[in-house]
Amino acid sequence: MAGSRNELYRRIKIAGMIAYIPIMLAASPLAGFFAGDYLQKKFNLPFYFLIICIAIGIVVGIRESVRIIRQVLRIDNNQPPNPNAK
């Protein structure tokens, strides 16, 4: 009984982590846009600065998604989490 309960909790944890990936992929470029827009207007920067901030947001979103996928694979394979992994 305890084994099936732990398996259920593990599966729920994996589903929650995977459900977070689309949110991260949508929020990161939006954060880059708003940060770039604010800095562009505040310091009178050229337009391409906004594009650079959006690109940084996309890269951060992809990088975080890869990190989450690695964590899910570790959990699925019952490996202990590596605190030094980036």
N, C-alpha and C positions, 0 to 999 in steps of 0.2 A: 504494500500500500504506500509506504513512504517513498519507494522508488518511483512509482507512477506519479506521485505528487511532485517530486523533484523534476521529473521529466516534463510535466505540464508547466511548471514554473520556468524551466529552461526554454521551452518552446515559446512561451509568452514573452520572455525577455528577448529572444531572437526576433520575434515578430515586431516588437516595439522598436528595436534598433533598426530594423529594415524599413519600418514605416517612417523613420526619421530622415532617411536619405532624400526623398523628394522635397521635404521641407527645407533641408539644408541647401539643396541645389537651387531652390527658388529664392531663398532668403539671402544667400551670399551675394549674388549679383545686384539684388535690390539694395542691400547695405552699401555695396560699392557705389551704386548710382547716387544714393542720397548723400553719402560722405563726399563723393566727388563733386556733386552739385553744390553742396554747402561750401566746400573749400574753393571751388571755382568762383562763386559769387563773393565770398568773403575776401579773397586775395586777388580777385580779378585775373584769374589764370586763363590760359587758352583752352579752347574746347577739347582738344585731344587729351587734356588731363582727366576729364570725365570718362573718356573711353578707357584710359589706363586704369582708373579706379574700378570700372566695371570688369575689366579683364582680370584684375587682381582678385575681385570677388568670385569670378568664375573659377579661377585656379584654386582659391581657398575652398570653395564648395566641392570641387572634385577631389582635392586632397583629403578633406574630412570624410567624404564618402568612401574613399579607399581605406581610410583608417577604420571606419565602422565595419566595412566588409571584412577586413582582417580580424577584427574583434569577434565578429559573428562566426567566422570560420574556426577561430580558436575555441569559442564556446561550444560549437557543434562537435568539435573533435575532443572535447573534454580536456583541453590543455589549460594549465594555469595561466592567467594573464601575465604578460611581460611588462613590468613597469617602465623599462628602458626603451620600449619600442616607440618609434616615432611615426 
